[in-house]
Amino acid sequence: MIPLREQNQLKSSCGANKIDTDDLFLPYHSNIKALARYKWNSKGYRQAIAANTQTLFAAVKARFHLNRTTPPVAEQVTRSEGLADYYGERIAFDTSHLYVAQSLLPFLWRRGDLGGRTFSVFMTRLPLQALHQRLDELAAQFPERRTFQEFRAASWMEKAEADALAQADQIITPHAQLASFFPLKSKLLDWKLPPARTIQRGPHIIFPGPAVARKGAFELRDAVQDLDLPLLVLNRTAESNDFWDSVRLIDANENWLNRAAVVVQPAFIENNPRPLLRALSAGIPVIATPECGIAEHPMLTLVPAGDAEQLRQEIQKLILRQAILSPPKDQLIINSV
């Protein structure tokens, strides 16, 4: 009962405890046509129950922009509700324990599918109550930042999720901040780092993006605009067309790790810090906020969300330190990128 797009980090927790009478619920599964996005090892389970038709239909809608009038977050909610209905109707009556993706939780709770059973939750984002409160506070503090005022889930979803989380036996997550919401029943997993690779270091500040308020884009822009250092943004979605006009912006490509001096993500809200993990695995320094969910790493520097001045100071210190430590040969390579 786990949408694969959320579970790359959580497979081991579920898989380590599986037995041959367990069922596995997936958005998509096929022995004939596998899709990389939904790659899951289904061996060792009694059966895999997959919502293939729903998933393929949703993919077609996205591919041909048939849902262009619907906000992406609202589309995700509709998709999760459809999966919850599909799964809920197929849960065996004698099932005693469920491992549930957080995105499905309010819908399964409202349906009554969690009643009379114990369950664990794979937590991948802030609880809705905490998320809404945080966004409301930020919207009041920064009324000009429009993305803080975007989509809010329905009140019934907020309450249903809160009730379900209170009843859950265990909260499973690799995200340190999310685990802190339930300190007595959280199982904090280690982040799964990508395989280490040898790279050629570059001179650029890398910002995963997108350039929206919740990712700390305003603070980063303020921190770097007078440093005369090139900024490479991986996701060009921005709050406005002229957002980066005051910054030296460099086009991104698939080899961005080879161009990085430091990766910076000063986010107010961050659920999935994949680029940060890739950078750390490659030995590239990362400056982030505690909200990114990575508790500690030798190459990680944490700064408070919203503090552009401290962010600026940490970037300057790191760039200066690297310039001092780099031997002349390496410096020639860096300058040639």
N, C-alpha and C positions, 0 to 999 in steps of 0.2 A: 504494500500500500504506500509506495514511495515513488513520487515523480522523479525520474532519474536526473533531470536538470538540477535538482537540489541536492543530490545525494552522493556526488563524487567523494566528498570528504567523510561520509557517514557509512559507507558500505561495510567497512570492517566491523563496526559495532553490531550491525544486524547480522552479517554473514558469519561472524564468529560464534553466534548463539543458535544458528539455524539447525533444525532437525528435519528428517525426511517426511514428517507429517505437516510441515509448515507450507502455507501458500504464499506466493509472491505476487503482489499486484503492481503492474507497470502500465505506464501510458502507452507503450508500444513494445511488442516482442514478436519476433518471427525467426524461425529457423531457416527460412528461405531468403528473405531480404532483410539483412541487418542494417540498422542506422547507427552511425557512430555516436550520435547524441544520446541514444537510448541503449547503449551497450551495457549490459548487466549479465553477470554470470548466474544463470538460473539453475545450475546443477546443484543437486542436494535438496531441492524443494520438491514437495509433492506435485505441485503444478504452478505454472505461471499464468496469471489471469491478466489479459492486456486489453486496453481500450483502443485497439488499432484504428477502428473506423473514426472515432472521435478525434484521435490524434492526427491522422492523415487529413481529415477535413479541416482541422484548425491550421495545419501547415499550408494547405491550399489557400485558405482565406488570407493568411499572412503573405504568402508568395505573390498573390495577385491583388493585394491591398484591398480586399473586400470589406475589411473592418476599419477603413481609414477614418471614419467619423467617431470611432470609439477610442477613448484614451487607452494606452497600452496597459495601465494598471487595472482598469475596469475590465479589459479583455482577459487578463490573467485571472481575475476573480471569477468571471463567467466560466472560464476553462476549468478552474479548480472545482467549482460547484458541479459541473458536468462529470468530472472524474469521480468526485465523492459519491454522487448518485449511482454511477456505474459500479463502483467498488462496493458500496454499501449493500446493493441488491445481491451481491455475490459472496458476501462473507458467510462462511459456514456457521450454522447455528451453534455448533459446539466449540467454536473458537473462544479461547479463554484469555488470550493476551494479544494486543495489537501494537505494532510499531507504526506510528502515524506521522506523515509529513505535516508540518505546521500549516501549510497552505490548505490542507484538507480539513483541519481540525474543527473550525466552526460549523462546517456543513455536516460532518459526521455527527457532531454533538447535537445539532438541531434535529437530525434524522432519528436520533436515539440509538445509533449503531454502537456507541461506546458504553451504553448502559449495561450493567451486569458483567462487565469485563474490566480487567486491568489493562492499562495501556501506557506506552512510552511515546514521547514526542521528539521527533527530529526538528530541532529549533534552528531556523535559518535567518530570522530577522527579529527585530524588536517585537514584543507583544503589542497588539494594536492599541491598547490603552496607553502604553508608554510612548509608542510612536506618534499617536495623535497629540498627546500632551507636549512632546518635544517639538513637533512641527508647529503647534499653536504658539508655543513660547517663542520660537524663532521667527514666526510670521509677525508677532507683535514687536519683537526687537528689530527686525529688518523688514518693514512693510514694503520697501521697494523691491525686494527679492521675490519675484512672483512665484517661483517654483516651491517656496515654502507653503504656499496657499493652495497647492494642487490637491488632487484626489484624496478623499478620506473615505474609509470603508463605512458601511452602514452600521448604525448603533447596535443592531441586534448581533452583527458579526463580532463587534468588539466585546460585547457581554458574553456571547457564546464561547469565544476563544478564552476569555478570562476564566470562566467557570471550568472549562475543560483543562486548562493549564493547572488550575488549583487542584483538580482531581487526579492529574497524571501521576503515575508512580515515579517516573524518571524523565528528566529533560536531558537530551543528548545533543551536544554541539561542540564544534572546535573553536567557537567564537567566545573569547574570554569575557567580553562585556555581557553577552547574552547569558552566559552561565551564571554571572553574578546576580541575576534577577531571582534565581532559585538556588541559593547556595547549599541548601540542605539536601537537594535531590538532583543536582546537576551532575552529569558525567561529562567532564571536559576532555575531548579528544585532542590529540596532537594534530596540527595542520599537516596535511600531506604535501610536502614540497615536491615540485617537479624534479626530474633528474638533473643533477649538476652538469653544467656545460662550460667549456672554455670559450671565453668571449674576448673581443678587443674593446677596451673601454673607450668611451667617447667624452665629449665636453658638454653634453646637453643635460638640462634638467627635464626629467620625464614626468608628465602629469597624466595618469590614466584617464582622468575625466569621468563622465562628461563635464563640461563647464557650466555646472548648475550649482545653486547655492548649497544644497545638502552635501556636496562633495568638497566644499571649501574653496571653490574656484575664485571667489572674490578675495579671500585672504591670500591665496597664492598670487593672484594678479598684483595685489598691493605689495607683496613681499619681493617680487622679482622685477618690477617695472623699471627700477633704477639700478639694477645690478649689472646691466649690459651683458647678460648671459642668455644664450639661446634656449627657448622653451619648446619642447616637443610634446604635443597633446595627442593622445592615442584616439580619443573619441571627440570629434569636432562639434557634437551637439552643444549648443551654448544658449545662455539666457537671452542674448541679443546678437545680431549680425556683426556689430562693432565691438563685441566684448573684449577681444584681444588686441585692439588697435594700438594700445600703448605698450605692447610687449613684442620682443623679437620672437616671432613664431616660426618654427621649422616644420615642414611636412613630415608626417610619420610614415613608416613602412614596416614591413614584417620583421625587419632586423633591428628593431628599436633597442634591444638589449645591448647591441654592439655600439650604440651611440650614447649610452647613458653614463653620466657621472654620478647621478643620484635620481632616485624615484621618489616623488613627493605626492602624498595624498592626505591633505589636512581636513578630512571629512568630518562633518557633523553626524552623518549617518552612513555606514558602510556595512553591507551584509556579506559581500563576496570579494575579498581582497586578493583575487588571483594574480593580477600583475605584480603586486607587492611580494607575493610568495615566489613568483618566477625570478624577481630581482634578487631576493635574498638567497635563493638557491644558486644563482649565478655569481654571488659575491659582490653584488652592487649595493651600496648603502641605501637605506630607505628612511625617509622622514614621514611619519604618520601620526595620527591621533589615537588615543585609546579606543575610540569608537570603531576603529578598523578591526579590532578583535584579536590582534596578535600581541600576546602578553609580553614576550621578551625574545630577543635574538641579538647576537653580538653585533650585527650590522644595522640594527634598528634603533632609531632615535624617536622618542615620543614627545609631542608638543600638545598643548591644550587646543581644542577646537576653538576657532574664532580669534586666536592670538596671532595676527599677521606679523607683529614685530618680533616675537620669539621665533616664528617660522623663518623670518628673514635672517636672523642671527645664526640659526642652526645651519641654514643653507650656506651662508658665508663661511662659517667655521669649517664646514665639511669640504667645500670647494678649495679653501686655502690649505687645509690639511693635505688634500690629495695633490695639490700643486707642489707642496714641499716634499712629499714622500715620493713622487714620481721621478724616476731617473730620466736624464735627458733623452735617451732613445725612445722611451715610452711617450715622453712629451711630444716628440716629433710625430709619432704615430697619431696621437690625439689631435694635434693641430691639422693633420692631413685629412681628417674625416670630413 
